[in-house]
Amino acid sequence: MVRVPEVGFQIGPMAVSAHFLFESLAYTVGFAIYRWDRRRFGDSLATENRNSVIVAAVIGAAIGSKLLAGLEEPALLLRAPWAVLLGGKTMVGGLLGGTVAVEWVKQRAGIRQRTGDLFAVPMCVAIAIGRLGCFFSGLGDHTYGTPTMLAWGMDFGDRIARHPTQLYEIVFLTVLATALSWLRQRVLPNGELFRLFLVSYLSWRLMIDFLKPEPAFAGLSAIQWACALALLFYGRDTVRMFYGRQRATVPVL
C-alpha cells in the first residue's frame, strides 16, 4: 500500500492547495490547446459567435457543476446549502451544464452548426491535469475509490488501501485524447468529435464511479444518474453515428 501525501505549496505568505494549483494549470493548458487547434483546423464560427459560445459554456458549467454537487450530498445540502454550493463541484455537472447553456445560446443566436469539436481534446487534457490535483488532495477531495486488496491500492490518509480512481481517469483520458487527436486528422462530420468525447467520458464515469464510495439512490450515485440520463438522450444519435460510419465502409456490390 502506497501512502499518498497531501500536497500543498507555499507562495510567499500564501498557502496554495494542490487542487487549486492543478485546476489553474488545467484551465491554462486547456485554453492554450484550444487556441492552437483553432489556428490549425480553423473555426466554422465567427469570433463574435465563438466568444458567446465560450461565455455560455463557462457560466453553464459553473451552474451545472454546483447543482450536481449538491445532489451528490443531499443531507448536507439540506443542513448547509451554501457550504455545498460554494465548495462542491462536479466535472459531469460542468460538462452537461455547459453543453445545455451553449445549445440555448446557439438557438437564441440562430447558430445552426455544431460548435464543440475544438473543445474535445483540450477538455481531455484539462480534466486529466485537474485529476492530479484531486489525487494529491487526499480524503478531502472525495474522489478516491473504494477499498481494494490490489497491489496498487493507495492510502489517502485513513490507512485504508483504496482504488486510485483519479489515476485510472488520467490513463483513460490520455488514451481518449490520443484517439481523438488521431480522428481529428480524418474527415469527420462537424460536431462528431465532441460527441465522441462526451459520450466516451460519460460512459467512463458511469462505470468507474461504481468504485467510489458515493451515496447511492437505486444503486447509482447522482453523478451516475446524470451520466445515464445524458447517455439515453444521446443514444439514438450515437447509434446513428456509428451505424452510419460502419455502412460507409462497406462496399456496395
C-alpha positions as a LaTeX table, in Angstrom:
\begin{tabular}{lrrr}
\hline
Residue & $x$ (\AA) & $y$ (\AA) & $z$ (\AA) \\
\hline
Met1 & 0.00 & 0.00 & 0.00 \\
Val2 & 1.39 & 3.38 & $-1.04$ \\
Arg3 & 0.80 & 6.43 & 1.18 \\
Val4 & $-0.30$ & 9.44 & $-0.87$ \\
Pro5 & 0.99 & 12.69 & 0.63 \\
Glu6 & $-1.43$ & 15.61 & 0.80 \\
Val7 & 0.46 & 18.18 & $-1.24$ \\
Gly8 & 0.38 & 21.92 & $-0.74$ \\
Phe9 & 2.53 & 24.80 & $-1.89$ \\
Gln10 & 3.69 & 27.99 & $-0.24$ \\
Ile11 & 3.87 & 31.09 & $-2.44$ \\
Gly12 & 5.19 & 33.86 & $-0.24$ \\
Pro13 & 2.80 & 34.23 & 2.71 \\
Met14 & 0.01 & 32.39 & 0.91 \\
Ala15 & $-0.62$ & 28.65 & 1.14 \\
Val16 & $-1.87$ & 27.16 & $-2.13$ \\
Ser17 & $-3.54$ & 23.74 & $-2.27$ \\
Ala18 & $-2.59$ & 21.18 & $-4.88$ \\
His19 & $-6.19$ & 21.19 & $-6.08$ \\
Phe20 & $-6.15$ & 24.93 & $-6.79$ \\
Leu21 & $-2.73$ & 24.79 & $-8.43$ \\
Phe22 & $-3.53$ & 21.91 & $-10.80$ \\
Glu23 & $-7.01$ & 23.25 & $-11.55$ \\
Ser24 & $-5.49$ & 26.59 & $-12.57$ \\
Leu25 & $-2.91$ & 24.75 & $-14.67$ \\
Ala26 & $-5.70$ & 22.71 & $-16.28$ \\
Tyr27 & $-7.56$ & 25.84 & $-17.38$ \\
Thr28 & $-4.36$ & 27.41 & $-18.73$ \\
Val29 & $-3.17$ & 24.37 & $-20.68$ \\
Gly30 & $-6.66$ & 23.50 & $-21.95$ \\
Phe31 & $-7.20$ & 27.02 & $-23.29$ \\
Ala32 & $-3.76$ & 27.04 & $-24.92$ \\
Ile33 & $-4.53$ & 23.76 & $-26.73$ \\
Tyr34 & $-7.91$ & 25.13 & $-27.81$ \\
Arg35 & $-6.27$ & 28.23 & $-29.35$ \\
Trp36 & $-3.63$ & 26.08 & $-31.06$ \\
Asp37 & $-6.26$ & 23.74 & $-32.53$ \\
Arg38 & $-8.32$ & 26.71 & $-33.68$ \\
Arg39 & $-5.34$ & 28.05 & $-35.62$ \\
Arg40 & $-4.55$ & 24.60 & $-37.08$ \\
Phe41 & $-8.02$ & 23.48 & $-38.07$ \\
Gly42 & $-9.89$ & 26.74 & $-38.42$ \\
Asp43 & $-13.27$ & 27.61 & $-36.97$ \\
Ser44 & $-16.70$ & 27.43 & $-38.57$ \\
Leu45 & $-17.87$ & 30.23 & $-36.25$ \\
Ala46 & $-17.13$ & 33.93 & $-36.45$ \\
Thr47 & $-15.11$ & 35.25 & $-33.50$ \\
Glu48 & $-18.10$ & 37.08 & $-32.01$ \\
Asn49 & $-20.25$ & 33.94 & $-32.02$ \\
Arg50 & $-17.38$ & 31.82 & $-30.71$ \\
Asn51 & $-16.90$ & 34.20 & $-27.78$ \\
Ser52 & $-20.62$ & 33.94 & $-26.97$ \\
Val53 & $-20.37$ & 30.15 & $-27.01$ \\
Ile54 & $-17.35$ & 30.19 & $-24.69$ \\
Val55 & $-19.05$ & 32.53 & $-22.20$ \\
Ala56 & $-22.18$ & 30.36 & $-22.23$ \\
Ala57 & $-20.09$ & 27.23 & $-21.68$ \\
Val58 & $-18.26$ & 28.76 & $-18.70$ \\
Ile59 & $-21.42$ & 30.03 & $-17.00$ \\
Gly60 & $-23.39$ & 26.85 & $-17.71$ \\
Ala61 & $-20.52$ & 24.68 & $-16.46$ \\
Ala62 & $-20.28$ & 26.65 & $-13.22$ \\
Ile63 & $-24.02$ & 26.30 & $-12.54$ \\
Gly64 & $-24.21$ & 22.65 & $-13.59$ \\
Ser65 & $-21.20$ & 21.62 & $-11.53$ \\
Lys66 & $-22.66$ & 23.19 & $-8.38$ \\
Leu67 & $-26.16$ & 21.77 & $-8.87$ \\
Leu68 & $-24.94$ & 18.21 & $-9.33$ \\
Ala69 & $-22.53$ & 18.59 & $-6.40$ \\
Gly70 & $-25.50$ & 19.48 & $-4.23$ \\
Leu71 & $-27.42$ & 16.42 & $-5.39$ \\
Glu72 & $-24.38$ & 14.27 & $-4.52$ \\
Glu73 & $-24.73$ & 15.26 & $-0.85$ \\
Pro74 & $-28.46$ & 15.84 & $-0.29$ \\
Ala75 & $-28.32$ & 15.58 & 3.52 \\
Leu76 & $-25.52$ & 18.14 & 3.75 \\
Leu77 & $-27.30$ & 20.29 & 1.18 \\
Leu78 & $-30.34$ & 20.50 & 3.44 \\
Arg79 & $-28.25$ & 21.30 & 6.53 \\
Ala80 & $-25.76$ & 23.72 & 4.98 \\
Pro81 & $-26.71$ & 24.51 & 1.37 \\
Trp82 & $-24.26$ & 27.38 & 0.97 \\
Ala83 & $-21.34$ & 25.25 & 2.14 \\
Val84 & $-22.08$ & 22.65 & $-0.53$ \\
Leu85 & $-22.82$ & 25.08 & $-3.33$ \\
Leu86 & $-19.79$ & 27.26 & $-2.60$ \\
Gly87 & $-17.37$ & 24.37 & $-2.13$ \\
Gly88 & $-18.59$ & 21.45 & $-4.22$ \\
Lys89 & $-18.02$ & 20.94 & $-7.95$ \\
Thr90 & $-18.51$ & 18.03 & $-10.30$ \\
Met91 & $-16.97$ & 17.55 & $-13.74$ \\
Val92 & $-20.02$ & 15.75 & $-15.11$ \\
Gly93 & $-22.31$ & 18.55 & $-13.96$ \\
Gly94 & $-19.97$ & 21.08 & $-15.54$ \\
Leu95 & $-19.91$ & 19.29 & $-18.88$ \\
Leu96 & $-23.67$ & 18.84 & $-19.04$ \\
Gly97 & $-24.42$ & 22.34 & $-17.75$ \\
Gly98 & $-22.01$ & 23.87 & $-20.26$ \\
Thr99 & $-23.49$ & 21.84 & $-23.12$ \\
Val100 & $-27.05$ & 22.86 & $-22.26$ \\
Ala101 & $-26.07$ & 26.52 & $-21.95$ \\
Val102 & $-24.26$ & 26.50 & $-25.29$ \\
Glu103 & $-27.23$ & 24.93 & $-27.08$ \\
Trp104 & $-29.56$ & 27.53 & $-25.53$ \\
Val105 & $-27.35$ & 30.42 & $-26.65$ \\
Lys106 & $-26.96$ & 28.93 & $-30.13$ \\
Gln107 & $-30.72$ & 28.61 & $-30.51$ \\
Arg108 & $-31.28$ & 32.23 & $-29.49$ \\
Ala109 & $-28.49$ & 33.44 & $-31.79$ \\
Gly110 & $-29.67$ & 31.35 & $-34.75$ \\
Ile111 & $-26.42$ & 29.34 & $-34.89$ \\
Arg112 & $-27.17$ & 26.09 & $-36.69$ \\
Gln113 & $-23.80$ & 24.38 & $-36.94$ \\
Arg114 & $-22.25$ & 22.28 & $-34.19$ \\
Thr115 & $-19.55$ & 24.06 & $-32.26$ \\
Gly116 & $-17.90$ & 21.63 & $-29.85$ \\
Asp117 & $-15.14$ & 19.90 & $-31.81$ \\
Leu118 & $-12.47$ & 22.43 & $-30.83$ \\
Phe119 & $-13.11$ & 21.65 & $-27.16$ \\
Ala120 & $-12.82$ & 17.84 & $-27.29$ \\
Val121 & $-9.06$ & 17.33 & $-26.96$ \\
Pro122 & $-8.49$ & 20.39 & $-24.71$ \\
Met123 & $-11.15$ & 19.09 & $-22.32$ \\
Cys124 & $-9.46$ & 15.68 & $-22.11$ \\
Val125 & $-6.11$ & 17.26 & $-21.26$ \\
Ala126 & $-7.59$ & 19.77 & $-18.81$ \\
Ile127 & $-9.57$ & 17.15 & $-16.88$ \\
Ala128 & $-6.52$ & 14.88 & $-16.69$ \\
Ile129 & $-4.38$ & 17.69 & $-15.23$ \\
Gly130 & $-7.13$ & 18.59 & $-12.79$ \\
Arg131 & $-7.28$ & 14.99 & $-11.58$ \\
Leu132 & $-3.67$ & 15.31 & $-10.39$ \\
Gly133 & $-4.91$ & 17.98 & $-8.01$ \\
Cys134 & $-7.68$ & 15.64 & $-6.86$ \\
Phe135 & $-5.13$ & 12.86 & $-6.31$ \\
Phe136 & $-2.84$ & 14.98 & $-4.15$ \\
Ser137 & $-5.71$ & 16.50 & $-2.13$ \\
Gly138 & $-6.30$ & 13.35 & $-0.09$ \\
Leu139 & $-9.59$ & 12.43 & 1.52 \\
Gly140 & $-10.95$ & 15.95 & 1.48 \\
Asp141 & $-11.48$ & 15.87 & $-2.26$ \\
His142 & $-13.89$ & 12.88 & $-2.18$ \\
Thr143 & $-12.64$ & 11.48 & $-5.49$ \\
Tyr144 & $-10.80$ & 8.45 & $-4.08$ \\
Gly145 & $-12.00$ & 4.91 & $-4.62$ \\
Thr146 & $-13.37$ & 2.12 & $-2.50$ \\
Pro147 & $-11.08$ & $-0.21$ & $-0.51$ \\
Thr148 & $-9.10$ & $-2.73$ & $-2.54$ \\
Met149 & $-6.69$ & $-5.62$ & $-1.97$ \\
Leu150 & $-4.87$ & $-4.93$ & $-5.24$ \\
Ala151 & $-1.14$ & $-4.23$ & $-5.06$ \\
Trp152 & $-1.53$ & $-0.65$ & $-6.29$ \\
Gly153 & $-4.06$ & 0.31 & $-3.62$ \\
Met154 & $-3.22$ & 3.69 & $-2.09$ \\
Asp155 & $-3.68$ & 5.21 & 1.35 \\
Phe156 & $-5.20$ & 8.68 & 1.06 \\
Gly157 & $-4.91$ & 9.38 & 4.77 \\
Asp158 & $-7.16$ & 6.89 & 6.56 \\
Arg159 & $-4.77$ & 3.89 & 6.46 \\
Ile160 & $-7.06$ & 2.04 & 4.05 \\
Ala161 & $-5.78$ & 0.85 & 0.67 \\
Arg162 & $-8.13$ & 2.33 & $-1.93$ \\
His163 & $-8.50$ & 2.37 & $-5.71$ \\
Pro164 & $-6.65$ & 5.44 & $-7.07$ \\
Thr165 & $-9.59$ & 6.30 & $-9.31$ \\
Gln166 & $-8.04$ & 9.67 & $-10.14$ \\
Leu167 & $-5.07$ & 7.89 & $-11.75$ \\
Tyr168 & $-7.39$ & 5.50 & $-13.57$ \\
Glu169 & $-9.14$ & 8.52 & $-15.06$ \\
Ile170 & $-5.87$ & 10.16 & $-16.10$ \\
Val171 & $-4.92$ & 7.00 & $-18.01$ \\
Phe172 & $-8.35$ & 6.82 & $-19.64$ \\
Leu173 & $-8.25$ & 10.50 & $-20.67$ \\
Thr174 & $-4.75$ & 10.12 & $-22.08$ \\
Val175 & $-5.93$ & 7.27 & $-24.31$ \\
Leu176 & $-9.08$ & 9.17 & $-25.26$ \\
Ala177 & $-7.15$ & 12.36 & $-26.12$ \\
Thr178 & $-4.76$ & 10.33 & $-28.29$ \\
Ala179 & $-7.66$ & 8.67 & $-30.13$ \\
Leu180 & $-9.48$ & 11.98 & $-30.64$ \\
Ser181 & $-6.29$ & 13.66 & $-31.88$ \\
Trp182 & $-5.89$ & 10.87 & $-34.43$ \\
Leu183 & $-9.53$ & 11.16 & $-35.50$ \\
Arg184 & $-9.14$ & 14.95 & $-35.73$ \\
Gln185 & $-6.85$ & 14.42 & $-38.72$ \\
Arg186 & $-9.59$ & 12.48 & $-40.54$ \\
Val187 & $-12.63$ & 13.90 & $-42.26$ \\
Leu188 & $-15.45$ & 13.70 & $-39.71$ \\
Pro189 & $-18.84$ & 15.37 & $-39.80$ \\
Asn190 & $-18.84$ & 18.62 & $-37.86$ \\
Gly191 & $-19.67$ & 18.02 & $-34.20$ \\
Glu192 & $-18.86$ & 14.31 & $-34.19$ \\
Leu193 & $-15.56$ & 14.70 & $-32.35$ \\
Phe194 & $-17.12$ & 16.45 & $-29.36$ \\
Arg195 & $-19.95$ & 13.95 & $-29.25$ \\
Leu196 & $-17.41$ & 11.11 & $-29.16$ \\
Phe197 & $-15.64$ & 12.83 & $-26.29$ \\
Leu198 & $-18.83$ & 13.48 & $-24.33$ \\
Val199 & $-20.31$ & 10.01 & $-24.79$ \\
Ser200 & $-16.97$ & 8.34 & $-24.01$ \\
Tyr201 & $-16.42$ & 10.37 & $-20.85$ \\
Leu202 & $-19.97$ & 9.93 & $-19.57$ \\
Ser203 & $-19.73$ & 6.17 & $-20.19$ \\
Trp204 & $-16.43$ & 6.07 & $-18.33$ \\
Arg205 & $-17.84$ & 7.94 & $-15.34$ \\
Leu206 & $-20.92$ & 5.75 & $-15.25$ \\
Met207 & $-18.63$ & 2.71 & $-14.90$ \\
Ile208 & $-15.73$ & 4.00 & $-12.79$ \\
Asp209 & $-17.98$ & 5.62 & $-10.19$ \\
Phe210 & $-19.02$ & 2.16 & $-9.04$ \\
Leu211 & $-15.54$ & 2.15 & $-7.45$ \\
Lys212 & $-16.26$ & 5.31 & $-5.45$ \\
Pro213 & $-17.93$ & 5.36 & $-2.02$ \\
Glu214 & $-20.62$ & 7.83 & $-3.08$ \\
Pro215 & $-24.18$ & 7.91 & $-1.70$ \\
Ala216 & $-26.43$ & 5.87 & $-3.99$ \\
Phe217 & $-30.08$ & 6.08 & $-4.92$ \\
Ala218 & $-31.47$ & 2.92 & $-6.52$ \\
Gly219 & $-27.93$ & 1.65 & $-6.96$ \\
Leu220 & $-26.45$ & 4.73 & $-8.64$ \\
Ser221 & $-24.94$ & 7.97 & $-7.37$ \\
Ala222 & $-26.31$ & 11.32 & $-8.53$ \\
Ile223 & $-23.40$ & 11.63 & $-10.97$ \\
Gln224 & $-24.11$ & 8.19 & $-12.39$ \\
Trp225 & $-27.80$ & 9.02 & $-12.82$ \\
Ala226 & $-26.81$ & 12.19 & $-14.67$ \\
Cys227 & $-24.48$ & 10.17 & $-16.92$ \\
Ala228 & $-27.13$ & 7.53 & $-17.59$ \\
Leu229 & $-29.82$ & 10.08 & $-18.47$ \\
Ala230 & $-27.46$ & 12.01 & $-20.74$ \\
Leu231 & $-26.37$ & 8.80 & $-22.49$ \\
Leu232 & $-30.01$ & 7.90 & $-23.07$ \\
Phe233 & $-30.59$ & 11.35 & $-24.53$ \\
Tyr234 & $-27.64$ & 10.94 & $-26.91$ \\
Gly235 & $-28.29$ & 7.25 & $-27.52$ \\
Arg236 & $-30.16$ & 7.47 & $-30.81$ \\
Asp237 & $-27.70$ & 9.92 & $-32.35$ \\
Thr238 & $-24.74$ & 7.86 & $-31.13$ \\
Val239 & $-26.11$ & 4.67 & $-32.68$ \\
Arg240 & $-26.83$ & 6.51 & $-35.90$ \\
Met241 & $-23.33$ & 7.98 & $-35.92$ \\
Phe242 & $-21.58$ & 4.63 & $-35.53$ \\
Tyr243 & $-24.03$ & 2.78 & $-37.77$ \\
Gly244 & $-23.63$ & 5.37 & $-40.50$ \\
Arg245 & $-19.83$ & 5.18 & $-40.36$ \\
Gln246 & $-19.97$ & 1.38 & $-40.47$ \\
Arg247 & $-22.23$ & 1.41 & $-43.53$ \\
Ala248 & $-19.94$ & 3.94 & $-45.21$ \\
Thr249 & $-17.03$ & 1.48 & $-45.01$ \\
Val250 & $-18.98$ & $-1.44$ & $-46.53$ \\
Pro251 & $-18.52$ & $-1.68$ & $-50.33$ \\
Val252 & $-21.68$ & $-1.68$ & $-52.40$ \\
Leu253 & $-21.87$ & $-4.85$ & $-54.54$ \\
\hline
\end{tabular}
